[in-house]
Amino acid sequence: MIEEKLSAIGIKLTGPPKPIGSYIPVAQSGNLIFVSGQIPLVQGVLPEKYKGKIPSNVSMNDAVEGAKQCTINGLEQINKLLGNLERITKFIKVTGYVNCDPTFKDHPKVINGASDFLLEIFGEKGKHTRVAVGVNSLPLDSVVEIDMICEAQ
């Protein structure tokens, strides 16, 4: 059902991006799944529209879309670990980091790109706690980075 919902909006899970550092991208402890920070890589590359600071280099729309792409990459990591997104029983927490100019104040709006996407795909299971913070830089000059914790059976 989850893959059908993704397919209906044009998203096909093709495999997660590789880590860009010395860490594992996803780990399981008991029923909890921890996904390392994901940037909006598309086929292993960070598109130019997702590079730089919001609002001076990146539009609000592109930053929100980038948060969604981070979340898709996180789902790719979970799918590789579990073999099936249907095993997810609940999203617990999403943390979003926004690469922004010092005066930017709309961090929650950017991270809504991740939160709204999880609600669209998972419904009640997609509801989660959240942190949205502004930072002065992110890996590869990404505009956004998302990590998440979920529960699975």
N, C-alpha and C positions, 0 to 999 in steps of 0.2 A: 504494500500500500504506500509506503514512504517513497520507494523508487518510482511508483506510478505518479505520485504528486510531483516529484521532482521532474519527471519526464514531461508532465503536462505543462510545466512552465519552461521547458527547453533545457533542463539541466540533466546531464548524463554523468554519472560517476565513472571516471576513467582511471583513477588511481591518484594517490596523494602526492603532493610535491615532496621532494627530498629535503631534509634539514639543511640549513645553510650554516650550521655550526656544530659543535661537539655536544650533542644532546639527543635524546630519543624524542620523536614527535608525539608519542602517545604512550600512556602507561595505565595499567589496571591494577587496582588494589582492592580486593574483595569485589563488591558490586560497583565501585566507583571507577570512572574513566577520567583521566586527566589528560587534556590535550594541550601541548606546548603552544606558545604564541605562534599564530599563523598570520602571515602577511598576504596581501591579495595577489599572489602569484597566479598566472594563467599559463598553463602548459610549461611550468618551470621558470617563467620570466615575469618580472615586474613591469607591467605596462606603464608607459610614460604618464598616462592620465592618473595613475595612483602614486606618483612620485612628488615629493615636496611637502610644503606646509599648507594647511588650510588657514585662511582663505587666500593667501597671497599667490600660491602656485596651483592649488587644486580647488575646484568648485565644490560647493556643498553636495551637489548631486553625485559627483564622482567619488567623494569621500564616503557617502552613504552606500553607494554601489560597491566601493572597496571593502567596507565592513561586511557586506553580504558575501563578497568573494572570499574573504577570510573565513567566514563561517562555512561556506561550501568546502573549503580546503580542510577545515576541522572535521566536517562530516566524512570527507574522504579518509582522513586518518582513522576515525572511529570505525568506518566500514571495513577498512583493511584489517583492523584489530579483531573486530567481532564477526566479520563475514556477513553481517546483516544489520541494517539500521533498525529493523523491527525489534531488536533486542533492547533498544533504549527504552527505559521506563520513565525517565524524568531528567530534564536539564536542571542542574542545581545552581550553577553560577557562571556568568559570563563577565570577563574583565576586558575592557576595551581601552586601548591607548591611542591617542590622537596626536599626530605630529602637527603642531599648530603654532601660529604666531602668538606672541605673548598676550595680546588683547582678546584673543578668541575665547568665547564663552559658551558655545553651543555644542560642547562635547557630547551631551546626551543625544542630541539630534543625529550626530554621526553614528553613534553606536546603536541607535534605533534600527539602522540597516541590518545589524545582526539579530537583534531581539525580534523585530517584526518578521524576519525571515523564519526564525525558529518557530514562532507562533503560527505562521502560515502553513508550515510543513508538518509540525508535530501537534498543533492544537494545544490542549491543556498540558500535555507532557512537555511542551516547549516553554512554559512559564518558568522564570528563573530569577534569582537575585542578580545584582549587577553592580559593577563599578565602571565609571567612565572618567578617564583622566586625560589631561593634556600633558604632553612631553615635548622636549626641545629637539629630539631626533629619534628615529627608529631605524632598524636594519634596512640597508639598501635605499635609504631615504624614503621608505614607505610612508604613506599618509596615515595608515592605520594598522594596528595589530590587535588580534583577538585571541584570548585563550579561554578555555571552558572546562567545566566539570559536569559530568552527567552520571546518571545511574543506569546500570544495565542488568538484565537477568542472564 
